[in-house]
């Protein structure tokens, strides 16, 4: 960070306001905020909602780890942003979506949208929503088939 002093005016590059909270803490708070929705979806749609969420989260974390391993980049799996992306993908698709399509969505969101453009904060669009769009264009029938609530409850 460069600092320039011009008379009494101090000009610095951004960010101008800093805090002790880091990316991991922010992502953990986002995950915490999403938990009531996840619990409600499990209650409404049954065990399949939990399984689809786990598939999307685990595959998103795996793709982030694998991409950074292959490209020899430092690992950012610990910042929890891949977990948030996986959660958001699972919450933006029908609960009936085949698991393998959820994995494709995680690949698109993490590798193509996030990692190809430099990682967290460098992506051109929201990874989860872009994954949803790609899934909708690729698998329109599965993406527009909705489950009857309370039918799959265990």
N, C-alpha and C positions, 0 to 999 in steps of 0.2 A: 504494500500500500504506500503510495506516494503522498506526501503532505506538502502543500505549498502555503506559505504565509505571505499575505499581501496586506500590509498595514495591520489592522486589528481583525481582519477577516481571515479565518482559517478554512482553506478549501481542501477537502479530502475526497478520495474516491469512495463509492458506496460499498457496503452498506453503512449508513450513517448511524443507525441505532443497532447496537449489538445486545445479545442476551446470552445467558448461560445455557439455554435450551439448544440441543443439537438435533440433527435429523432423526436419530434413533428415538429420542424422546417424543418428537412430534409424531413419527409414524406409530409409536406405541399408543399414543393418545388417540390417533385415528382408529387403530384396531379396537381399542377400548370403546370408542364411540360407535363402532359398527357391531359390537357384540349383541346389543339388544335386537337389532334387525336379524342377525344370524339366529339367535334363539327363537325369535318369532317365526322365521322361515322354517326352522326345524319343527316347531309346534304345528304350523299350518300345513306344511308339505311332507313332513316325515323325515325319516332317516336319510333318504336320497338327497335332500338338501345339504345335509352335513357331508355326505360322501362327495358330492359334486364340489363343494367348497374345499374340502381337503385335497381333492385331485387338482383343482385349479391352483391352490396355494403351493402345494408341494411341487407341481410342475413349474410354476413361475420361479420359485426359489432355485430349483434345479437348473433351469435354463439360464438364470443369471449367473449362478456358480460356474456352469459349464462354459458359457461364453467367455467369462473372465479368465477361466483356466486356459481355454484354447488360445485366446488372444494375449495371454500373459499380462493381463491388467490386474491391478490390486483388487482383492475381493471386497465387494460392497454388500454382500449378503447380510452382514450384521446390522445394516442401517434399517432393515425391516421394510424397505420400500417395495420389494418384490412380494412380500406377504400382503401388503395393502393392495397391490395390483391384482394378485390372485383372488383376494376377497372381493374386490370390486367387479372383476370379471364374473365370478360365480353369482354375484348379486344382480348382474345385468343380463343374465340369460335365463331361459326357462329351466325349471328344475328337471324337466324331462330330457334335456340335452344329453346326448351320448357323451360319456366320459372322454372318449378320444377327441371329440370336438372341443371340449374344454381344454384339453392339452394343447391343441392347435391354437386356441385363443391365447393361452399363456405364452406360447412361442411367439406369436405375432406381437403381443403386447410387450414382452420383455426383450426379445432379440431384435426384432425389426424396428419397432417404434422407439424403444428406450436405448438399447445398447448400440445399435448401429449409428445413432446420432450423438454418442458420447456419454450416455448414462444419465443419472438423475439430474433433472433441471436443464438438460440439453435437448430433450426430445421435442419434436415439432408439434406433437399433439398428445392428448391424454392417452396413455397406453391401453387402459382398460376399455375406454369407449371406442378407440380405434379397433381393438380386438373384437368388440361387439359388432362393429360395422362390417368387418371382414367376415366374421361368422355369419352374419345376416345375409350378405351377398353370396357367400359360398354355400350355405346350408339353409336356404329360406324356409323350407318346410319344417325342419327341426326348430328353427328359431321363432317360428310363429305357431308352434303347437304348445298350448298351455295346459298345465295340469289342473285338475279339479281340486281345489283346496280341501284339506282334511281327508282325502281319500287314501293317501299313502302313509298316514300317521301310524307309527309303531306302538 
